[in-house]
């Protein structure tokens, strides 16, 4: 990863009539960097990607991808990028090989490079030897890797991934991210949107987005350090709803959110209420099964920065 920016975004804004989807966002992404846009559904992540791919015209502001203006040189931008979305884009009634051949034709890959790149994509997707399998019969994880291979057949300098692992099992998501890191090591610049917090940890840097605004930017570690002014307690208790309502009244507690089947409770680091909290909750008819000090998560950081508990709700699903 070198210091040259492949993506430059300056005060980018997108309005749809009276609704502002993206509100004057600015950031840069260096060559070979994995940069994540992290936010709940509807926060503006996909709109940013579509503008950077030349698929939407910005209302104001400016952006360049590998030096080309996304508003004035959209065709040039598209020649140098790969794009993969959460919506599966391959043809289910074609074989894996036929899909790769089709997309190679769209990208103008021909001659001696054609067979080499198709063989590479099949190997990367783990489909070498199964290239004549119908795409519609492949599992979600195989389809995902095949779609990635199709998106990069033309060896793009920049790869845009718009929630590419939505609905895919955790094992397949992990394998997918191994491929992403391999591409970044080879110099490909990658901008990815996700609402999976575990995936966000794989990025070199993140921009946290809420209601079209960037609320924090930096490495995952830096964002967590900046956002949490205190300590986080994991509290497993029952009933959870009553616990959430009353724990905020406890001495030393700053805030609390539901995370899965437990609470994350932000507390004053100078006054950790570990001994007092179980008794306080018990006095309000809440049974505490476990309480311990934990490292803050990106969910904790997002809630702290925005007050938006959408991620907490998604984590509980």
N, C-alpha and C positions, 0 to 999 in steps of 0.2 A: 504494500500500500504506500504510494508516494503522495506528495503534497499537492499535486495538480488537481484542481476541481474538475470533475466530469459533469456535475450538475450544479448550477448556480440559480438560486431562487431569490428574488428580491421583491418584497412587498406584494406578493401574488394574492389577488382577490378574485373571487368568483361569486356573482350574484345570479340567482334565478328569480326574476321579477323582484319581489320585496324580500326574498329570503337570501341571506348571506351564508353560503356553504363553506367558503374559505375566506378568512379575514386577514389579509395582509401578512402572510407568512413569509419568512425569510430563512434560508439555510443553504449550506453548500455540502456536497458529497465528493470526497476525494476518490481518485482512481483506485480500484481494488478494495474499497471500503464497503462493508455491509451496514447500511443505514436503515433503521426501522422507524416507521410512522406508527405510533401506538395510540390507540384510542377506541372508545366504544363504537358500535355500529351507528352510523349517521354523524360521526364527528368531523367528516371532511376528508378522510384519508383517500378514499377512492377518487374523489373529485380532483385532488392534487395529482394523483397518478395519471388520470386521464388528460389533464392539462399538459403534463410533462411529456406525454406520448403524442401530443398534437391532436388528440381526439376531441378536446374541448378548448374553446378560445377563452383566455382569461378576460375578466371584466376590466382589470387594470393590473399594474405591476409588470414584471418581466421575469423570464426564465430562459436559460439556455441549457441544452444537453449536448455534450461534446462540442461546444462552441456554436451550435445552431439555435437560433431563436425559435421557441416552440410555437409562437403565434405567426411569424412571417415565413418560417422555413420548416413547416411541419413535415413535408415529404422527405426532406433531408434528415430530419430527426428520426423518422421511422426506418430509414435505411441502416441506422447505427444502433438500434435498440432491439431487445427482445421483450415480449410481454406475455405474461401468464396470469390469468385471473382465477378466482374461486369457481367460476362457472366453467365447467369442463367444455373445452373447445374442439376436441377431436371428433372424428366421425365413427360412431359405434359400429356401423355396418362395414367398415373397412378393417383390414388387418393392421397390426402395428406397423409392418413394413410399408403398406400402402399409405397410411397416414404420414409417415416420414417422407415418402416419395412425393406426396402431394404438397406438403409444406416446403420441402426443398425446392420444388418448382416455383412456389409463390415467392420464395426468397431469392430466386435466381441462382441457386447452387447447382452447378452442372460440371461436366467434364470430369477430370480425375478426382476432384474434391468430393463429388457426389457420393460415390460408394464409401469413401473413407469416412465422411461425416455421418452417414447413415449407420455404418458399422460402429462408430464411436457412440452414437446416441443409443443404439440397441444395447451396447455393453453397459453404458452408464445407467440405463433404465433396468438392467438385469434381465433383459428379454432376448439376449443372444441365444439362438436355438429355438426361441418361441415366437419369432417374428411373424409367423403366419397365423398366429392366434387372432381371433376377432377381438377388436378393441372393446366391444361391448361386453365381452365375457371376462375381461380382466378385473381384478380387485381394484378398490379405490387407490391403494398405494401404488400399484403398477401403472394405473392410468395417469396418476399424478407425475410419476417420473417420466413416462412417455411424453406427456404434455410439455414437461420441462425440456426434454431432448428436442422436441419439435420447435420450441421457442428459441433455441440457441444453435440451430443447424448452420446459420449464416455467421456464426462467431461474432455476436454483437459486442460492442464495447460496454454497453450499459444494459442491465436486465431489470425490468420492473415486474415485481411479483405482488399482485393485489389479493391478499388473503388466500394464498395458494393452497393452504392446508386445511381450509374450513371443512369440517365434517370427516376428516381423515383420522384413523386411529393413531394413538401416541407413538407406537413403534414405527409406523410408516412416516410420521412427521419427523422423528429423529433421523431416519435414514435420508429423508429429503434434505434436511439441514446439513448433513455430511456432504452432500453434493454441492450445496450452496457454498460452503466453506472452501471446497476444492476449487470452484470457479473463481472465488475471490482471490485465492492464492495465485491463480493464473492471470490476475490483473483485471478481471471483470468487475465493474462497479455495480453494486446491487442495492436497489431501493425496494424495501418490502413493507407491506402493511400487514398488521396482525392485531387481533385482540386476545391472542393467547400469551399470557405473561411468561410462561416458560420459554416460548420461542423468542420473546423480546430479549431475554438474557443472552442469546446467541449473537446479537448484533454488536458491532463495534461502538456505534453510537445510536441514540434514540432521540426522537422528538415526540413528546407527549402532546396529544392534540385533544382538545375538548371544545365542542361547539364552534369549530372552524378556527380556533386560536391555538397557537403553540404555547403551552403553559410551562414547559421545561425542556431543556435539551442538553445532552451530554452522554457520557458512558452510563450503562445501567447502574454501576456502583455510585457514580457521582450524583445521579438523580436521586437515588435512595438517601444518600447522605444529606443532600440539600433539602429534601422534603420533610424529613422526620426530625422535628425538634424535640426529641425525647427518646423514649424506649417503647418497645412493642411487647405486649404480653399475649401469649396464646392462652385462651380460657375455654376449656371444654366444660360445658354446663348444660343444665336442663331445668325448665324449659327455655329454649333459646330466645324466643320473642320477648319474654318477660325480662330475661337477663339483659338484652340489648337496651330495653327501655330504662332499666334502673341503674345499670353500671355507670352511666354517664354522670350520675349524681354522686358517685363515690369520691372521697377525697383523693386528690392526686391524678384523677382520670381526666384526660384532655378530650378524647373522642373514642368511639368504638364502631366497628362494622362487623357484619356477618361474613365469614369466610368458610364456605363449605358447611360443616356441622359444628363449627366453633366460632368464637369471637376473636378478633384482633383488637386489643385495647391499647390505645396510645396513652402513655402516662408520663408524668414529669420524671425525667431521668434522675433528678436530684432527690426525688422522694418516691422511690419504687414502693407501691403499696402491696407488695407480695403477701405479707402476713395478714393485713387487714381485709383484703378484698374478699376472700372466701367467707369470712364472718359477715361482712357487709351484705353480700349476695344471699347468704343463708337467712339473714334477717328479713329479706324480701322474698322468701320462699323459692329461692333458686339454689339447686344443688350443684356444687362445683366438683367435677371429677378430676380435672387436671389444670394446673396453671404453671406456665414457665415463660422465662424471658427468651425471645427469639429475635433473629435478625429481621429488619424490616424488608418487606417484599415490594415489588413494583406496584402491586395493588395498593399497599399501604401508602406509597408515595403518591399515587394518583388521587386517592381519596383525600390525602392531606393537602394536595395542591389545588384541588378543584371542589372538594365537597361532594363530588359525583360518585355514587356508589354503584354505578352500572356494572363495573368490573366485578365487584363483590357479588352482585346478583348473578352474573354469568358464571362465576366460579362455583356458585352453589348449585347450578343446574346439573 
